[in-house]
Amino acid sequence: MSYRTMVVDDEVPMLQLMERILLDRGDVAVTTVANSLEVPELLSVRPYDLVITDLRMPGLSGIDILQLIQERKRGEAAIVITAFGELKTALAAYQLGASDYITKPFTRERINTAVDHSLELRRIGLTAKRYEELMAVEPFSAAAAKFKSSYVVRLAAQSGANVPELAARSGIEPEIIQSVLNPSSNKSKG
């Protein structure tokens, strides 16, 4: 799986370094942004899993970007990197949802640890959101159908099994599994 990551820094050499570190991981697709004023539009065009931003930049600061993510209820994980580490700005970053605050100079290992931690928090947040949405469905019969559908999709993604194997593992009828995994084939019958 490739996680979409946006790196924002007004220093091109820092963008290039971060891009190399992230691409070496093999699980991250990277968008680099040298002009922080481009961030609002980029965020409106596509979702990201992670935003890594410098703290002090012309235009929008890292704190401004965190506020933007929070105001739009986007949910991206965020890491702030700065050469000017201060307790006040670290607290502000964490209060705005940053999952990590890194001071320069840093090591490749420090970045990778922060990225791993941030992506795990993102995954946990998305899972919690899905469960919240499921629990809000009414009446119970609709919630049960939605759960069954989510269960089949998740089981199929985890195991890669075919319909008969999924039916045996889940106890759900093959026709239901088929209709969940291939909704278009269900429409052609009706």
HUBELZI-V99834 format. One record per residue. SS is DSSP state (helix for helix, strand for strand, loop for the rest). PHI is phi in radians with two decimals (* if undefined). OMEGA is omega in whole degrees, -180 to 180 (none if undefined). Layout:
BEGIN
ss->SS phi->PHI omega->OMEGA
ss->SS phi->PHI omega->OMEGA
END
This chain:
BEGIN
ss->loop phi->* omega->179
ss->loop phi->-1.91 omega->179
ss->strand phi->-1.55 omega->178
ss->strand phi->-1.40 omega->-178
ss->strand phi->-2.24 omega->175
ss->strand phi->-1.91 omega->176
ss->strand phi->-2.00 omega->-177
ss->strand phi->-2.07 omega->177
ss->loop phi->-2.81 omega->-180
ss->loop phi->-1.41 omega->178
ss->loop phi->-1.75 omega->-177
ss->helix phi->-1.03 omega->178
ss->helix phi->-1.04 omega->178
ss->helix phi->-1.20 omega->176
ss->helix phi->-1.06 omega->-180
ss->helix phi->-1.14 omega->178
ss->helix phi->-1.09 omega->-179
ss->helix phi->-1.10 omega->179
ss->helix phi->-1.07 omega->179
ss->helix phi->-1.09 omega->-180
ss->helix phi->-1.04 omega->-176
ss->helix phi->-1.24 omega->-180
ss->helix phi->-1.16 omega->177
ss->helix phi->-1.10 omega->178
ss->helix phi->-1.14 omega->179
ss->loop phi->1.51 omega->-179
ss->loop phi->-2.09 omega->-174
ss->strand phi->-2.28 omega->169
ss->strand phi->-1.68 omega->-170
ss->strand phi->-2.02 omega->169
ss->strand phi->-1.98 omega->178
ss->strand phi->-1.80 omega->-177
ss->strand phi->-2.34 omega->180
ss->loop phi->-1.56 omega->-180
ss->loop phi->-1.96 omega->-176
ss->helix phi->-1.08 omega->179
ss->helix phi->-1.21 omega->177
ss->helix phi->-1.42 omega->-174
ss->helix phi->-1.05 omega->-179
ss->helix phi->-0.97 omega->180
ss->helix phi->-1.17 omega->179
ss->helix phi->-1.07 omega->178
ss->helix phi->-1.18 omega->180
ss->helix phi->-1.38 omega->-177
ss->helix phi->-1.48 omega->-176
ss->loop phi->-2.63 omega->176
ss->loop phi->-1.42 omega->175
ss->loop phi->-2.17 omega->174
ss->loop phi->-1.54 omega->-174
ss->strand phi->-2.58 omega->172
ss->strand phi->-2.11 omega->175
ss->strand phi->-1.96 omega->-174
ss->strand phi->-2.32 omega->171
ss->strand phi->-1.21 omega->-179
ss->loop phi->-1.44 omega->-175
ss->loop phi->-1.84 omega->178
ss->loop phi->-2.57 omega->171
ss->loop phi->-1.17 omega->-178
ss->loop phi->1.50 omega->178
ss->loop phi->-1.63 omega->175
ss->loop phi->-1.47 omega->175
ss->helix phi->-1.03 omega->178
ss->helix phi->-1.12 omega->177
ss->helix phi->-1.05 omega->180
ss->helix phi->-1.15 omega->176
ss->helix phi->-1.07 omega->178
ss->helix phi->-1.08 omega->179
ss->helix phi->-1.06 omega->179
ss->helix phi->-1.07 omega->-179
ss->helix phi->-1.18 omega->-179
ss->helix phi->-1.09 omega->-180
ss->loop phi->-1.48 omega->-180
ss->loop phi->0.89 omega->-174
ss->loop phi->-1.36 omega->178
ss->loop phi->1.63 omega->176
ss->loop phi->-1.10 omega->169
ss->strand phi->-1.25 omega->-177
ss->strand phi->-2.48 omega->176
ss->strand phi->-2.16 omega->177
ss->strand phi->-1.86 omega->177
ss->strand phi->-2.09 omega->-179
ss->strand phi->-2.65 omega->171
ss->loop phi->-1.58 omega->-176
ss->loop phi->-2.06 omega->-177
ss->loop phi->-1.22 omega->177
ss->loop phi->-2.33 omega->-179
ss->helix phi->-1.01 omega->-179
ss->helix phi->-1.05 omega->-179
ss->helix phi->-1.29 omega->177
ss->helix phi->-1.11 omega->178
ss->helix phi->-1.09 omega->179
ss->helix phi->-1.08 omega->180
ss->helix phi->-1.11 omega->180
ss->helix phi->-1.13 omega->179
ss->helix phi->-1.14 omega->179
ss->loop phi->-1.62 omega->172
ss->loop phi->1.74 omega->177
ss->loop phi->-1.09 omega->178
ss->loop phi->-1.59 omega->177
ss->strand phi->-2.77 omega->-179
ss->strand phi->-2.40 omega->-172
ss->strand phi->-2.02 omega->177
ss->strand phi->-1.74 omega->177
ss->loop phi->-1.48 omega->-2
ss->loop phi->-1.33 omega->-180
ss->loop phi->-2.30 omega->178
ss->loop phi->-1.85 omega->175
ss->helix phi->-0.99 omega->-180
ss->helix phi->-1.09 omega->180
ss->helix phi->-1.12 omega->179
ss->helix phi->-1.12 omega->-178
ss->helix phi->-1.10 omega->177
ss->helix phi->-1.12 omega->179
ss->helix phi->-1.13 omega->179
ss->helix phi->-1.14 omega->178
ss->helix phi->-1.00 omega->-179
ss->helix phi->-1.08 omega->-178
ss->helix phi->-1.16 omega->179
ss->helix phi->-1.19 omega->176
ss->helix phi->-1.15 omega->176
ss->helix phi->-1.08 omega->178
ss->helix phi->-1.08 omega->-180
ss->helix phi->-1.09 omega->179
ss->helix phi->-1.11 omega->179
ss->helix phi->-1.11 omega->179
ss->helix phi->-1.16 omega->178
ss->helix phi->-1.11 omega->179
ss->helix phi->-1.08 omega->179
ss->helix phi->-1.11 omega->178
ss->helix phi->-1.08 omega->179
ss->helix phi->-1.16 omega->177
ss->helix phi->-1.07 omega->179
ss->helix phi->-1.10 omega->179
ss->helix phi->-1.11 omega->-178
ss->helix phi->-1.23 omega->180
ss->loop phi->-1.52 omega->-178
ss->loop phi->-1.29 omega->176
ss->loop phi->-2.34 omega->-8
ss->loop phi->-1.28 omega->-177
ss->helix phi->-0.98 omega->-179
ss->helix phi->-1.07 omega->177
ss->helix phi->-1.21 omega->178
ss->helix phi->-1.12 omega->180
ss->helix phi->-1.11 omega->179
ss->helix phi->-1.14 omega->179
ss->helix phi->-1.16 omega->178
ss->helix phi->-1.08 omega->-179
ss->helix phi->-1.03 omega->179
ss->helix phi->-1.11 omega->179
ss->helix phi->-1.09 omega->180
ss->helix phi->-1.09 omega->-179
ss->helix phi->-1.11 omega->-179
ss->helix phi->-1.07 omega->-179
ss->helix phi->-1.16 omega->179
ss->helix phi->-1.07 omega->179
ss->helix phi->-1.12 omega->-180
ss->helix phi->-1.16 omega->-178
ss->helix phi->-1.25 omega->-171
ss->helix phi->-1.75 omega->-176
ss->loop phi->1.20 omega->-177
ss->loop phi->-1.28 omega->177
ss->loop phi->-1.48 omega->-174
ss->helix phi->-1.00 omega->180
ss->helix phi->-1.06 omega->178
ss->helix phi->-1.14 omega->178
ss->helix phi->-1.10 omega->179
ss->helix phi->-1.09 omega->180
ss->helix phi->-1.15 omega->-178
ss->helix phi->-1.26 omega->-172
ss->helix phi->-1.67 omega->-174
ss->loop phi->1.39 omega->180
ss->loop phi->-1.73 omega->-178
ss->loop phi->-1.02 omega->-179
ss->helix phi->-0.99 omega->-179
ss->helix phi->-1.11 omega->180
ss->helix phi->-1.19 omega->178
ss->helix phi->-1.04 omega->179
ss->helix phi->-1.05 omega->-178
ss->helix phi->-1.21 omega->178
ss->helix phi->-1.30 omega->-176
ss->helix phi->-1.35 omega->-179
ss->loop phi->-2.31 omega->-177
ss->helix phi->-1.07 omega->-180
ss->helix phi->-1.19 omega->179
ss->helix phi->-1.22 omega->178
ss->helix phi->-1.26 omega->-179
ss->helix phi->-1.20 omega->-177
ss->helix phi->-1.20 omega->179
ss->helix phi->-1.38 omega->-174
ss->loop phi->-1.75 omega->none
END
